[in-house]
Structures are given as C-alpha cells and as structure tokens.
Amino acid sequence: MLIVMKQGATPEQIANVVATIDEMGYRAAPMPGKQRTSVGLVGNDGRVEASRLEGLAGVAEVIHVSKPYKQVSREWKPEPTQVPLPDGSTVGGRDVVVMAGPCSVESEEQILTAAHQVKAAGATVLRAGAFKPRSSPYAFQGLGIRGLELLALARAETGLMIVTEAMDPHGLELVAESADLIQIGARNMQNYSLLKECGQVGKPIVLKRGLAATIPELLLSAEYILAAGNPNVILCERGVRSFDTTTRNLFDIAAISVVHGLSHLPILADPSHATGHRDMVPPMARAAIAAGADGLLVEMHPNPERAMSDGAQSLFPDQLERMMREITAIAEVIGRSVVTPTGATT
C-alpha cells in the first residue's frame, strides 16, 4: 500500500502517517520526492483499514499495490482449484459441468419431469430453488422444506446431483442436509454473516456475482468463505445491471477471462439470468464455454409457459438438448469435455 501525501505536506503530517502505520502494526517506508512524499506500508496482510489513513491530514490518496483479497488470488495459489463433486467429476480443470433445471420447485410432478429431462439432455446437476428470493413479496417464494424433500426425491430417482439456494444461516443448515452444492444468490453476495457460515459447511458453494458488483468485490466475498475454512468455492457470472433494458442484465463474458487471470477459483456462467430471454441463452452459453467457463447454470422447465417464476428465460427441453450438443462440440475444440450423467465425459 502506498500513501501519497499532498504537495506541501508538512514534516509533522508525514511523521503522523508514519506513526499511525506503526500503531497499526506495520512498517512505514517514507519515500521523499521532488514535489511530494509517499509513504509505503510494508507487510500488508489484507487487514489494513485504508480509511484510517485516508482521513489523516496531508494525505492525497491511498494506492493499493497488493490486492485486498489473498486466498482466492493466483499469487496465493497459482494452479487452478478443482472443486470435487460426488460423481467423481470436478468443477475446474478439464471438466465442463452443466447445471440445469427450473427456477423453482413447483410440484412433485414438475421437478421429477424436469430431472429426467435434464438427465436425458446430458447435464449432471439439477438446479431448482426451494427457497426463492423475489423482488416482490407477493411473488411465488418457493416450497421451502417441501421443495428440498422433492429435490432429494429427484436425486434418488435420477442420480443427478442437486444445487439449490440458501438465503440465511438457518436455511443454509437445511440446504446443506439435502443439496450436493449450495448456491448463494446475487442478492446475498455481500451477506457477510451468511458467507462466514458457508465457510463452516462441508459442501461446495456456488457464489453468484451481485447485481452491481465489481469483480474485486466478488472475489472479496469468496475470500470470506475461504478465510472461514471452505476452499471449495465456485464463482458464477450472471450478468450485472446496466442502463440498457433490452436484456435482463448485461452479460459480462469478459469476467470469465478476468477471473481466471486473477483467481484460481473456477467460474460458471449463468446465461439465463444474464439475458432474461430463452432464445438468447444458447448463443451466450456457447460463447461462455468458448471464453473458458468451467460450467453453466441454465434454467429449463418442462413447460416454460406455465412456470411460476422466470418462464421467459427458461429453455424448452429440446432447446436444452440442442444446446448440450453445441457446447460439447465447442468444449472439444478447446481441449475440454462436458461431463455426462454417468460420470464419463463426452
């Protein structure tokens, strides 16, 4: 960290900055210049509260030289993390994992039908929400515990793994008992108390990027989980808000490459929430795999026109099957393989 002093800063102000750094437990390295002085903070372990230094008299700006996140960075762990799944596949590395299913668990018939269609299309993880955070308090909120029971039934009948969202610490405990992977949704990306709890569960965490979060903010949220003891974190790009309302969100496909450059953690793409239109989902899914995404999180409903949530962005079953064939071909071109329901790869 570099503390840049204002031009004309007094020796007393510089000495105060040095003393404050010493009080914080770090070493100060003053660097006088022709026009202004800078003070280096040596030994930054990521715990430095920059605002304490920014508020000191004579300080012009504080420049972060090292990244504020540590354990999620490539500097901490150069090789890519591969998150193991119960079927023997991994998220990260050569495997490409597809998680598909309806936005919400609506009924036993609906989720069992969807599970069989997801498996027939070639995906290995069934996604569906038992607890649903909705913008409107009057919208369908999910079936709760009954939804988790139906997801467990779908897994028993099809052999698919399950990923579903936890919204609070109590729900996290319930979801951890039933799911193979736990999703933390965009609205909870910066729910730090929940993230700390995620560090205590022995399940992989799918952490979705917040609605207006920067990539460093996403990585810092992942840092909470790793720092609390859970190394199995999977990031997810699901689009961010923009001024253009043509699509539901702005799909930041460049984030996939940026994250791979900054972090060893794997990253999924969610083209369903990114676009909000089912016809846009397959092309964005193809683009995401070509860009290096380690998997996809896609919405598919047996009858999207009757879906209780997110029907407009949910694929029809035949669209999912076609998309799986397309991304399989793309994955092969770049030396990767889409994992099949049997655990073998295509």
N, C-alpha and C positions, 0 to 999 in steps of 0.2 A: 504494500500500500504506500502511496506517495502523497504526502500532504504538501500542496503548493501554496506558499504564502503570497499575500498581496504585495505588489510593488510598493516599497516604502514601509514594509512591516518592521516594527521596532525590534531591537535585540531582546527586549523583555517579552514581547509576544512570541518570538521564536523559542525563547527559553521556556515559556509556559507550555508550548506544544510539546517540547522535548520532555518536560516534567510530567505532563499528562500521559504521554506514551509510557514512560517509566512506571507511573502509577498503575497503568493497565496491565503491567507485567510483560511488556515487550521492550525491545531495544530500539532507540531512536538514532538515526544517522543523518545529521544535518548536512546539506549539500548547498553551500553558498554559490550563487551565480552572479553575473554582472548586473542584472536588473532585479532579480528576486531570489529568494532562498526556498529550497524544497527540503522537506524532512522525510526520510524514508522510515517506514515502520517495518522492522525486521522480525520475522518469526510469526507472521500472521497465520493462525491456525483455523481461520474461518469464524472465530468468535468475536472479532473486533466490531464494536459498535461505532460505525463511521460517523453517526450523527453527533456523537460526543466531541469528535474532533472538528467537524464542520462548523460547529457553533462557537468555536474559540475565536477570540479577537485576532485579526490579522490573517486568517485563513481564507484563501481564494477558492480552492476546491480540493476535494479528496479524490484521487485516482486509484481505482482498484487494479493493481498489477496482476495479482493472482486471482483466480476465480473464487467466488464465495462458496461454491459447493466443492466438496472434497471427494467423498467416497464414490460418487457417481461419475467422476471425471476420468478421462483417459490417462491423466497424469497419475492417478491413484492405481488404476488397473488397465494397462494397455490392451490386453486381449479382450475380445467381446465376451460378455456374460451370456451363457446359455442356460435359460431357465428350464429345469426338467419338468415334464408333465407325466401324469400317471401311466399313459400308454407307451412310455419309452421315448417319445419324441421330445424335442426341445423348442422353445421359442428363442431364436437367435441361432447363429451358426448357419448351417446349410439348409436346415428345415424351413419351410414356409407353412404356417399353421393358419387355418381358416376357421373362424368362429362365426356361426350363422344361426339365425332364428328370429322369432318375432320380438317386437319391442317389449311386450308384456305377456305374462302367463294369464290367459283369459279363462280357460276351462281345461278339463282333463282331455277331452276330445281334441281341442285345438293344439295343445302342446305335444300330445303324442303324435298327432298327424304331422306337425311341423318337425318333430325329431326324426321321424322316419324319412321325411323329405330331405332334411339336412344331410342325413347319413347317405341316402341314395345319390345326392349330388356330389358327395366326396369330401365334405367337411368333417372335422373330428371333434369339434366343440360346439355344444348347443348353448346359444345365448338367449336369455329372456329375463325380464325383470319381474321379481316377486314384489319388491318394494319400488315404487316409481315416483321420483321427484318430478312434479309437474309445475309449470308456470302458474296454472290456475288451480285454486283449491277445490274447484268443482269438477276438475277432470278426473278420469279414472286413475286411481292411485296404486293399483295392483292388488293382488290377493293376499299379500303378506305371507304368513306362515303356511297357509294352504298352498300358495304358489311354490314355496320351497319343497313341500311334500310332493307336488306334481312334477317338479323338476327331477327329484330323486327317482320318481316312478319312471320318467322318461329315460333317465340314465340306465336304470335296471333293465328296461325293455330294449334299448338300442345299443348300449355300451358306449354312448357318447359321453365325453366329459362335459362338465357344466361350468359356465361362468355367469354370475349374476351380481347385481349391485348391492352394496351395503351403504346405508345412509347415515348411520350413527353408531356409537360404540355398542349399544345393545343389539342392534341389527347385525353388527359385524360378528358378534358371537353366534347368532343364529345362522347367518350365511356360512360362516366357517365350518359349521357342523354338516352342511349339506353340499356346498359347492367345491369344485376342484380348483377354481380360480375365483378370486374376489375382485370385483370391479369397483373402483372409486370414480364416480362420475365427475363431469366437468364442474358442476356446481360445488363439489366438495374438494376440489383440487387443493384449496388452501384452508381446509378444515384441519388445522394442525393437531388438535387433540385426537381426531379420528386417525390421522396419518401415524401418530405415535402408537396408537393401538394396533395399527396394521403391522407395525414392527414386531409385535408380540405373537402374531398368529403364524402358524406353520404352513401357510398356503401362499402361492404366488399372487401378487397384486397387479391388476391392470389399472394403471393410473392415467386417466384421460386429461388432456390439456384443457385448462379452463377457457371459458368463453372469450376472454380478452387477455389471456396470459401470454407473456413472453416465453421464449424457450428457456432462458435462465430461471424464470420463476417456476416453470415445470420441473426443471432439474433440481431446484432447491426443495420443491415439495417431495420429490423422490428421495432427496437426501435425508429428510425427516424419517422415512421408512427404513432406509439403510442404517442410519445412525441409531435407530431403536432396535436393530438386530435382525431385520429381514432382508437378505440380499436379493431375493427373487422378485424383482420389480420389472414390470413390462410397461413401457410408456405407450401412449396412444394419441396420435394426431387425429382430431375430429373436426377441425376447422375452427376458425375464430370469427368473431363478429366484424363486419365491415359496413361501409356506407351503402354498398350495393345490395339490393334486396332480390336480385334475380335468382340467387341461390340462398338456401337457408343460412349458410355460413361461407366464409372464404376458406377453401381447402388449401392449406399451406403445405404443398407437396415438398417444397424445399426443406421444410422442417425435418423430413426423414433423413436427408443427407447431412444437415447441420447437426442433428442429434448424434448421428453415427460418428461425426468428427469430434464432438465434444465429450461424449459419454460412451461407456462400454455397455450400457443397458440396451436391450432390444426395444424396438418400437413397432407398433401396429399402426395400421391406417383404418379409419372408420369413414368410408366414403358415403355412407347412408346419412349420418348426421351432418357431414360436411356439405352435402349438396341439397338434401331435402327432396330430391326428385328421383324416382326409381330408375328412369331411363339414363340418368347421369351416373348412376352407381357403377355399372360395369366398366365404362371407359376410365373412370377415376381409379377403380380397383386395378385395372391393367397398368395404369400409369404409376400407381403406388408400388406395385411389385417391381416394375422396371426401375424405379428410383431406389430400390433396396429395402422396402418394408419387410419386416420379419414375419408378417402375417396380416390378416384382415379381420375386421369386426364388421359384419354385414347383417342388415335386417332383411328377413324373408318371412312371409306369412302365407299360410295355406290359401287364404282368401283376403288379400290386402284391402279390398274394397269394404270389407266388414270388420277390419281391425279396430280395436278400441283405442289404439294410440299409434301414431306415426305410420298410418297406412299409405300415405302418398310416397313415402321413401322406401317402403318395403317391397322387395323383389317378389315376383311370382316364382313358384318352384322351378318352372322351366327356365326362367332367366338366371336363377342361381346355378342350375346345371350347366348352362352355356358359359356363364362367367367362370366357373371352375375349370372348364376345358381351356378357356382362353388364358387364364393366369398360369395354368400348368405349362402351357407352351412357352410363355414368357419366362417363367422360372427356369426352365431347362436351358434356355438360351444364355442366361446369366450364371449358369452353374449351380442352381439351387433346385430343390424338389418340394413339391406340395405334398404334405403328409396326408395319407388316406385313413379311413376309419379303422383299418386293420392294424395300423402302426407301421405298415410298409409305406414306401414313398413311390410316387409315380415318376 
